[in-house]
Amino acid sequence: MRKGNHTGKQFRTSSGKTDCPASATVSWHRYQGGAVSALSTRIRKARTQAKLSQAELARRIGVKRSAVTQWEHPRGTTPSVEHLIQIALHTASHFEWLATARGPSSSAEAAPATVVDDYARDEQESLMLSHVRCMSATRRKLALEILGLLAR
């Protein structure tokens, strides 16, 4: 048997080789169960937010409805990467969120892209922008027309 700095019993595999401590194996199975459970929840959330039935998602991906049922079950099977990509595409979900639970779940939750040209370039532009933001919609439209004439 191997020696190590960990505590816990070691065990032998069917081939007689020493493997990791039993406590680590139990922890790994708990982790796997949690990870699979979270993935199944994300798949279900993506599908329901897209207002798709299991049958419709299955049809779009090209699998049987029972496959989607398995993917959404906490102790069910895990979809392949190709199927995860298809799920993300057909539910308008971000693949990274679907696969890892990191990042926004969809574009609606993502921060909008910032257009650098929309920021004031100097103090005068900044002052004009602050004045325009204080105007009513009607006055903004009028100010825009005046600026358009002055810019010619």
PyMOL commands that place a pseudoatom at each C-alpha (Angstrom):
pseudoatom trace, name=CA, resn=MET, resi=1, chain=A, elem=C, hetatm=0, pos=[0.000, 0.000, 0.000]
pseudoatom trace, name=CA, resn=ARG, resi=2, chain=A, elem=C, hetatm=0, pos=[1.056, 3.570, -0.679]
pseudoatom trace, name=CA, resn=LYS, resi=3, chain=A, elem=C, hetatm=0, pos=[2.002, 5.909, 2.092]
pseudoatom trace, name=CA, resn=GLY, resi=4, chain=A, elem=C, hetatm=0, pos=[0.737, 9.453, 2.084]
pseudoatom trace, name=CA, resn=ASN, resi=5, chain=A, elem=C, hetatm=0, pos=[-0.014, 12.471, 4.184]
pseudoatom trace, name=CA, resn=HIS, resi=6, chain=A, elem=C, hetatm=0, pos=[-3.744, 11.799, 4.159]
pseudoatom trace, name=CA, resn=THR, resi=7, chain=A, elem=C, hetatm=0, pos=[-5.833, 9.966, 6.680]
pseudoatom trace, name=CA, resn=GLY, resi=8, chain=A, elem=C, hetatm=0, pos=[-8.411, 7.351, 5.875]
pseudoatom trace, name=CA, resn=LYS, resi=9, chain=A, elem=C, hetatm=0, pos=[-8.281, 3.766, 4.788]
pseudoatom trace, name=CA, resn=GLN, resi=10, chain=A, elem=C, hetatm=0, pos=[-6.797, 2.718, 1.524]
pseudoatom trace, name=CA, resn=PHE, resi=11, chain=A, elem=C, hetatm=0, pos=[-8.307, -0.086, -0.486]
pseudoatom trace, name=CA, resn=ARG, resi=12, chain=A, elem=C, hetatm=0, pos=[-7.315, -2.389, -3.283]
pseudoatom trace, name=CA, resn=THR, resi=13, chain=A, elem=C, hetatm=0, pos=[-8.980, -2.524, -6.658]
pseudoatom trace, name=CA, resn=SER, resi=14, chain=A, elem=C, hetatm=0, pos=[-10.083, -5.802, -8.186]
pseudoatom trace, name=CA, resn=SER, resi=15, chain=A, elem=C, hetatm=0, pos=[-6.635, -6.095, -9.770]
pseudoatom trace, name=CA, resn=GLY, resi=16, chain=A, elem=C, hetatm=0, pos=[-5.076, -5.884, -6.299]
pseudoatom trace, name=CA, resn=LYS, resi=17, chain=A, elem=C, hetatm=0, pos=[-3.519, -2.445, -6.806]
pseudoatom trace, name=CA, resn=THR, resi=18, chain=A, elem=C, hetatm=0, pos=[-3.797, 0.169, -4.093]
pseudoatom trace, name=CA, resn=ASP, resi=19, chain=A, elem=C, hetatm=0, pos=[-6.037, 3.045, -4.968]
pseudoatom trace, name=CA, resn=CYS, resi=20, chain=A, elem=C, hetatm=0, pos=[-7.028, 6.316, -3.312]
pseudoatom trace, name=CA, resn=PRO, resi=21, chain=A, elem=C, hetatm=0, pos=[-8.342, 6.419, 0.260]
pseudoatom trace, name=CA, resn=ALA, resi=22, chain=A, elem=C, hetatm=0, pos=[-11.943, 5.336, 0.698]
pseudoatom trace, name=CA, resn=SER, resi=23, chain=A, elem=C, hetatm=0, pos=[-12.884, 8.767, 2.071]
pseudoatom trace, name=CA, resn=ALA, resi=24, chain=A, elem=C, hetatm=0, pos=[-11.677, 10.417, -1.133]
pseudoatom trace, name=CA, resn=THR, resi=25, chain=A, elem=C, hetatm=0, pos=[-13.757, 8.034, -3.211]
pseudoatom trace, name=CA, resn=VAL, resi=26, chain=A, elem=C, hetatm=0, pos=[-16.880, 8.837, -1.211]
pseudoatom trace, name=CA, resn=SER, resi=27, chain=A, elem=C, hetatm=0, pos=[-16.179, 12.573, -1.575]
pseudoatom trace, name=CA, resn=TRP, resi=28, chain=A, elem=C, hetatm=0, pos=[-15.685, 12.191, -5.340]
pseudoatom trace, name=CA, resn=HIS, resi=29, chain=A, elem=C, hetatm=0, pos=[-19.017, 10.397, -5.699]
pseudoatom trace, name=CA, resn=ARG, resi=30, chain=A, elem=C, hetatm=0, pos=[-20.744, 13.125, -3.681]
pseudoatom trace, name=CA, resn=TYR, resi=31, chain=A, elem=C, hetatm=0, pos=[-19.112, 15.751, -5.883]
pseudoatom trace, name=CA, resn=GLN, resi=32, chain=A, elem=C, hetatm=0, pos=[-20.138, 13.942, -9.048]
pseudoatom trace, name=CA, resn=GLY, resi=33, chain=A, elem=C, hetatm=0, pos=[-23.694, 13.638, -7.781]
pseudoatom trace, name=CA, resn=GLY, resi=34, chain=A, elem=C, hetatm=0, pos=[-23.807, 17.352, -7.034]
pseudoatom trace, name=CA, resn=ALA, resi=35, chain=A, elem=C, hetatm=0, pos=[-22.300, 18.305, -10.380]
pseudoatom trace, name=CA, resn=VAL, resi=36, chain=A, elem=C, hetatm=0, pos=[-24.681, 16.096, -12.314]
pseudoatom trace, name=CA, resn=SER, resi=37, chain=A, elem=C, hetatm=0, pos=[-27.613, 17.409, -10.293]
pseudoatom trace, name=CA, resn=ALA, resi=38, chain=A, elem=C, hetatm=0, pos=[-26.656, 21.018, -10.993]
pseudoatom trace, name=CA, resn=LEU, resi=39, chain=A, elem=C, hetatm=0, pos=[-26.265, 20.302, -14.711]
pseudoatom trace, name=CA, resn=SER, resi=40, chain=A, elem=C, hetatm=0, pos=[-29.694, 18.690, -14.843]
pseudoatom trace, name=CA, resn=THR, resi=41, chain=A, elem=C, hetatm=0, pos=[-31.192, 21.736, -13.148]
pseudoatom trace, name=CA, resn=ARG, resi=42, chain=A, elem=C, hetatm=0, pos=[-29.507, 24.108, -15.609]
pseudoatom trace, name=CA, resn=ILE, resi=43, chain=A, elem=C, hetatm=0, pos=[-30.739, 22.093, -18.586]
pseudoatom trace, name=CA, resn=ARG, resi=44, chain=A, elem=C, hetatm=0, pos=[-34.303, 22.151, -17.248]
pseudoatom trace, name=CA, resn=LYS, resi=45, chain=A, elem=C, hetatm=0, pos=[-34.064, 25.894, -16.493]
pseudoatom trace, name=CA, resn=ALA, resi=46, chain=A, elem=C, hetatm=0, pos=[-32.765, 26.647, -19.994]
pseudoatom trace, name=CA, resn=ARG, resi=47, chain=A, elem=C, hetatm=0, pos=[-35.526, 24.569, -21.608]
pseudoatom trace, name=CA, resn=THR, resi=48, chain=A, elem=C, hetatm=0, pos=[-38.353, 26.058, -19.546]
pseudoatom trace, name=CA, resn=GLN, resi=49, chain=A, elem=C, hetatm=0, pos=[-37.132, 29.633, -20.028]
pseudoatom trace, name=CA, resn=ALA, resi=50, chain=A, elem=C, hetatm=0, pos=[-37.110, 28.978, -23.776]
pseudoatom trace, name=CA, resn=LYS, resi=51, chain=A, elem=C, hetatm=0, pos=[-40.722, 27.753, -23.382]
pseudoatom trace, name=CA, resn=LEU, resi=52, chain=A, elem=C, hetatm=0, pos=[-39.884, 24.391, -24.960]
pseudoatom trace, name=CA, resn=SER, resi=53, chain=A, elem=C, hetatm=0, pos=[-41.331, 21.039, -23.989]
pseudoatom trace, name=CA, resn=GLN, resi=54, chain=A, elem=C, hetatm=0, pos=[-39.007, 18.093, -23.544]
pseudoatom trace, name=CA, resn=ALA, resi=55, chain=A, elem=C, hetatm=0, pos=[-40.427, 16.629, -26.755]
pseudoatom trace, name=CA, resn=GLU, resi=56, chain=A, elem=C, hetatm=0, pos=[-39.810, 19.834, -28.728]
pseudoatom trace, name=CA, resn=LEU, resi=57, chain=A, elem=C, hetatm=0, pos=[-36.239, 20.225, -27.484]
pseudoatom trace, name=CA, resn=ALA, resi=58, chain=A, elem=C, hetatm=0, pos=[-35.582, 16.569, -28.284]
pseudoatom trace, name=CA, resn=ARG, resi=59, chain=A, elem=C, hetatm=0, pos=[-36.980, 17.022, -31.810]
pseudoatom trace, name=CA, resn=ARG, resi=60, chain=A, elem=C, hetatm=0, pos=[-34.801, 20.081, -32.436]
pseudoatom trace, name=CA, resn=ILE, resi=61, chain=A, elem=C, hetatm=0, pos=[-31.649, 18.367, -31.167]
pseudoatom trace, name=CA, resn=GLY, resi=62, chain=A, elem=C, hetatm=0, pos=[-32.403, 15.082, -32.917]
pseudoatom trace, name=CA, resn=VAL, resi=63, chain=A, elem=C, hetatm=0, pos=[-32.751, 12.793, -29.887]
pseudoatom trace, name=CA, resn=LYS, resi=64, chain=A, elem=C, hetatm=0, pos=[-35.653, 11.010, -28.209]
pseudoatom trace, name=CA, resn=ARG, resi=65, chain=A, elem=C, hetatm=0, pos=[-37.675, 12.744, -25.511]
pseudoatom trace, name=CA, resn=SER, resi=66, chain=A, elem=C, hetatm=0, pos=[-36.420, 10.160, -23.017]
pseudoatom trace, name=CA, resn=ALA, resi=67, chain=A, elem=C, hetatm=0, pos=[-32.866, 11.479, -23.553]
pseudoatom trace, name=CA, resn=VAL, resi=68, chain=A, elem=C, hetatm=0, pos=[-33.953, 14.973, -22.472]
pseudoatom trace, name=CA, resn=THR, resi=69, chain=A, elem=C, hetatm=0, pos=[-35.794, 13.430, -19.510]
pseudoatom trace, name=CA, resn=GLN, resi=70, chain=A, elem=C, hetatm=0, pos=[-32.580, 11.641, -18.505]
pseudoatom trace, name=CA, resn=TRP, resi=71, chain=A, elem=C, hetatm=0, pos=[-30.511, 14.828, -18.842]
pseudoatom trace, name=CA, resn=GLU, resi=72, chain=A, elem=C, hetatm=0, pos=[-32.937, 16.700, -16.592]
pseudoatom trace, name=CA, resn=HIS, resi=73, chain=A, elem=C, hetatm=0, pos=[-33.059, 13.984, -13.945]
pseudoatom trace, name=CA, resn=PRO, resi=74, chain=A, elem=C, hetatm=0, pos=[-30.619, 14.512, -11.023]
pseudoatom trace, name=CA, resn=ARG, resi=75, chain=A, elem=C, hetatm=0, pos=[-29.335, 10.943, -11.333]
pseudoatom trace, name=CA, resn=GLY, resi=76, chain=A, elem=C, hetatm=0, pos=[-29.778, 10.720, -15.085]
pseudoatom trace, name=CA, resn=THR, resi=77, chain=A, elem=C, hetatm=0, pos=[-27.263, 10.610, -17.876]
pseudoatom trace, name=CA, resn=THR, resi=78, chain=A, elem=C, hetatm=0, pos=[-25.066, 13.517, -18.927]
pseudoatom trace, name=CA, resn=PRO, resi=79, chain=A, elem=C, hetatm=0, pos=[-25.404, 14.867, -22.469]
pseudoatom trace, name=CA, resn=SER, resi=80, chain=A, elem=C, hetatm=0, pos=[-22.386, 14.917, -24.754]
pseudoatom trace, name=CA, resn=VAL, resi=81, chain=A, elem=C, hetatm=0, pos=[-20.627, 18.198, -25.442]
pseudoatom trace, name=CA, resn=GLU, resi=82, chain=A, elem=C, hetatm=0, pos=[-22.247, 18.245, -28.896]
pseudoatom trace, name=CA, resn=HIS, resi=83, chain=A, elem=C, hetatm=0, pos=[-25.688, 17.915, -27.312]
pseudoatom trace, name=CA, resn=LEU, resi=84, chain=A, elem=C, hetatm=0, pos=[-24.871, 20.621, -24.742]
pseudoatom trace, name=CA, resn=ILE, resi=85, chain=A, elem=C, hetatm=0, pos=[-23.962, 22.927, -27.625]
pseudoatom trace, name=CA, resn=GLN, resi=86, chain=A, elem=C, hetatm=0, pos=[-27.278, 22.132, -29.315]
pseudoatom trace, name=CA, resn=ILE, resi=87, chain=A, elem=C, hetatm=0, pos=[-29.185, 22.708, -26.065]
pseudoatom trace, name=CA, resn=ALA, resi=88, chain=A, elem=C, hetatm=0, pos=[-27.465, 26.091, -25.660]
pseudoatom trace, name=CA, resn=LEU, resi=89, chain=A, elem=C, hetatm=0, pos=[-28.281, 27.076, -29.246]
pseudoatom trace, name=CA, resn=HIS, resi=90, chain=A, elem=C, hetatm=0, pos=[-31.929, 26.019, -29.139]
pseudoatom trace, name=CA, resn=THR, resi=91, chain=A, elem=C, hetatm=0, pos=[-32.594, 27.590, -25.723]
pseudoatom trace, name=CA, resn=ALA, resi=92, chain=A, elem=C, hetatm=0, pos=[-30.589, 30.790, -26.313]
pseudoatom trace, name=CA, resn=SER, resi=93, chain=A, elem=C, hetatm=0, pos=[-28.449, 29.964, -23.278]
pseudoatom trace, name=CA, resn=HIS, resi=94, chain=A, elem=C, hetatm=0, pos=[-24.758, 30.593, -22.885]
pseudoatom trace, name=CA, resn=PHE, resi=95, chain=A, elem=C, hetatm=0, pos=[-22.809, 27.368, -23.323]
pseudoatom trace, name=CA, resn=GLU, resi=96, chain=A, elem=C, hetatm=0, pos=[-20.365, 28.224, -20.510]
pseudoatom trace, name=CA, resn=TRP, resi=97, chain=A, elem=C, hetatm=0, pos=[-23.216, 28.692, -18.024]
pseudoatom trace, name=CA, resn=LEU, resi=98, chain=A, elem=C, hetatm=0, pos=[-24.932, 25.528, -19.172]
pseudoatom trace, name=CA, resn=ALA, resi=99, chain=A, elem=C, hetatm=0, pos=[-21.758, 23.431, -18.911]
pseudoatom trace, name=CA, resn=THR, resi=100, chain=A, elem=C, hetatm=0, pos=[-20.110, 24.981, -15.843]
pseudoatom trace, name=CA, resn=ALA, resi=101, chain=A, elem=C, hetatm=0, pos=[-22.639, 27.284, -14.124]
pseudoatom trace, name=CA, resn=ARG, resi=102, chain=A, elem=C, hetatm=0, pos=[-20.258, 30.216, -14.665]
pseudoatom trace, name=CA, resn=GLY, resi=103, chain=A, elem=C, hetatm=0, pos=[-21.293, 33.456, -16.285]
pseudoatom trace, name=CA, resn=PRO, resi=104, chain=A, elem=C, hetatm=0, pos=[-24.763, 34.647, -17.248]
pseudoatom trace, name=CA, resn=SER, resi=105, chain=A, elem=C, hetatm=0, pos=[-27.315, 32.044, -18.268]
pseudoatom trace, name=CA, resn=SER, resi=106, chain=A, elem=C, hetatm=0, pos=[-28.448, 33.995, -21.325]
pseudoatom trace, name=CA, resn=SER, resi=107, chain=A, elem=C, hetatm=0, pos=[-27.781, 37.140, -23.295]
pseudoatom trace, name=CA, resn=ALA, resi=108, chain=A, elem=C, hetatm=0, pos=[-30.595, 38.867, -21.430]
pseudoatom trace, name=CA, resn=GLU, resi=109, chain=A, elem=C, hetatm=0, pos=[-28.600, 38.549, -18.189]
pseudoatom trace, name=CA, resn=ALA, resi=110, chain=A, elem=C, hetatm=0, pos=[-25.305, 39.606, -19.755]
pseudoatom trace, name=CA, resn=ALA, resi=111, chain=A, elem=C, hetatm=0, pos=[-24.122, 43.157, -19.343]
pseudoatom trace, name=CA, resn=PRO, resi=112, chain=A, elem=C, hetatm=0, pos=[-24.647, 45.123, -22.547]
pseudoatom trace, name=CA, resn=ALA, resi=113, chain=A, elem=C, hetatm=0, pos=[-21.587, 45.758, -24.654]
pseudoatom trace, name=CA, resn=THR, resi=114, chain=A, elem=C, hetatm=0, pos=[-20.147, 49.221, -24.169]
pseudoatom trace, name=CA, resn=VAL, resi=115, chain=A, elem=C, hetatm=0, pos=[-19.617, 51.358, -27.252]
pseudoatom trace, name=CA, resn=VAL, resi=116, chain=A, elem=C, hetatm=0, pos=[-16.545, 53.451, -26.582]
pseudoatom trace, name=CA, resn=ASP, resi=117, chain=A, elem=C, hetatm=0, pos=[-17.634, 56.180, -28.999]
pseudoatom trace, name=CA, resn=ASP, resi=118, chain=A, elem=C, hetatm=0, pos=[-20.721, 56.859, -26.836]
pseudoatom trace, name=CA, resn=TYR, resi=119, chain=A, elem=C, hetatm=0, pos=[-18.575, 58.406, -24.093]
pseudoatom trace, name=CA, resn=ALA, resi=120, chain=A, elem=C, hetatm=0, pos=[-17.679, 62.095, -24.044]
pseudoatom trace, name=CA, resn=ARG, resi=121, chain=A, elem=C, hetatm=0, pos=[-14.222, 62.735, -25.447]
pseudoatom trace, name=CA, resn=ASP, resi=122, chain=A, elem=C, hetatm=0, pos=[-13.596, 65.975, -23.600]
pseudoatom trace, name=CA, resn=GLU, resi=123, chain=A, elem=C, hetatm=0, pos=[-15.047, 68.308, -20.977]
pseudoatom trace, name=CA, resn=GLN, resi=124, chain=A, elem=C, hetatm=0, pos=[-17.280, 70.209, -23.426]
pseudoatom trace, name=CA, resn=GLU, resi=125, chain=A, elem=C, hetatm=0, pos=[-18.864, 67.012, -24.776]
pseudoatom trace, name=CA, resn=SER, resi=126, chain=A, elem=C, hetatm=0, pos=[-19.380, 65.832, -21.220]
pseudoatom trace, name=CA, resn=LEU, resi=127, chain=A, elem=C, hetatm=0, pos=[-21.130, 69.092, -20.309]
pseudoatom trace, name=CA, resn=MET, resi=128, chain=A, elem=C, hetatm=0, pos=[-23.354, 68.912, -23.418]
pseudoatom trace, name=CA, resn=LEU, resi=129, chain=A, elem=C, hetatm=0, pos=[-24.241, 65.309, -22.629]
pseudoatom trace, name=CA, resn=SER, resi=130, chain=A, elem=C, hetatm=0, pos=[-25.198, 66.164, -19.047]
pseudoatom trace, name=CA, resn=HIS, resi=131, chain=A, elem=C, hetatm=0, pos=[-27.420, 69.014, -20.305]
pseudoatom trace, name=CA, resn=VAL, resi=132, chain=A, elem=C, hetatm=0, pos=[-29.092, 66.775, -22.904]
pseudoatom trace, name=CA, resn=ARG, resi=133, chain=A, elem=C, hetatm=0, pos=[-29.790, 64.139, -20.255]
pseudoatom trace, name=CA, resn=CYS, resi=134, chain=A, elem=C, hetatm=0, pos=[-31.738, 66.754, -18.251]
pseudoatom trace, name=CA, resn=MET, resi=135, chain=A, elem=C, hetatm=0, pos=[-34.011, 67.603, -21.191]
pseudoatom trace, name=CA, resn=SER, resi=136, chain=A, elem=C, hetatm=0, pos=[-37.442, 66.211, -21.965]
pseudoatom trace, name=CA, resn=ALA, resi=137, chain=A, elem=C, hetatm=0, pos=[-37.780, 63.905, -24.973]
pseudoatom trace, name=CA, resn=THR, resi=138, chain=A, elem=C, hetatm=0, pos=[-39.215, 66.743, -27.088]
pseudoatom trace, name=CA, resn=ARG, resi=139, chain=A, elem=C, hetatm=0, pos=[-36.356, 69.098, -26.254]
pseudoatom trace, name=CA, resn=ARG, resi=140, chain=A, elem=C, hetatm=0, pos=[-33.782, 66.359, -26.887]
pseudoatom trace, name=CA, resn=LYS, resi=141, chain=A, elem=C, hetatm=0, pos=[-35.185, 65.873, -30.372]
pseudoatom trace, name=CA, resn=LEU, resi=142, chain=A, elem=C, hetatm=0, pos=[-35.033, 69.622, -31.025]
pseudoatom trace, name=CA, resn=ALA, resi=143, chain=A, elem=C, hetatm=0, pos=[-31.466, 69.852, -29.665]
pseudoatom trace, name=CA, resn=LEU, resi=144, chain=A, elem=C, hetatm=0, pos=[-30.436, 66.944, -31.906]
pseudoatom trace, name=CA, resn=GLU, resi=145, chain=A, elem=C, hetatm=0, pos=[-31.859, 68.722, -34.962]
pseudoatom trace, name=CA, resn=ILE, resi=146, chain=A, elem=C, hetatm=0, pos=[-30.015, 71.943, -34.042]
pseudoatom trace, name=CA, resn=LEU, resi=147, chain=A, elem=C, hetatm=0, pos=[-26.741, 70.045, -33.525]
pseudoatom trace, name=CA, resn=GLY, resi=148, chain=A, elem=C, hetatm=0, pos=[-27.257, 68.337, -36.866]
pseudoatom trace, name=CA, resn=LEU, resi=149, chain=A, elem=C, hetatm=0, pos=[-27.616, 71.706, -38.600]
pseudoatom trace, name=CA, resn=LEU, resi=150, chain=A, elem=C, hetatm=0, pos=[-24.552, 73.116, -36.820]
pseudoatom trace, name=CA, resn=ALA, resi=151, chain=A, elem=C, hetatm=0, pos=[-22.457, 70.079, -37.769]
pseudoatom trace, name=CA, resn=ARG, resi=152, chain=A, elem=C, hetatm=0, pos=[-22.953, 70.681, -41.511]
for i in range(1, 152): cmd.bond("trace and resi %d" % i, "trace and resi %d" % (i + 1))
show_as sticks, trace
zoom trace
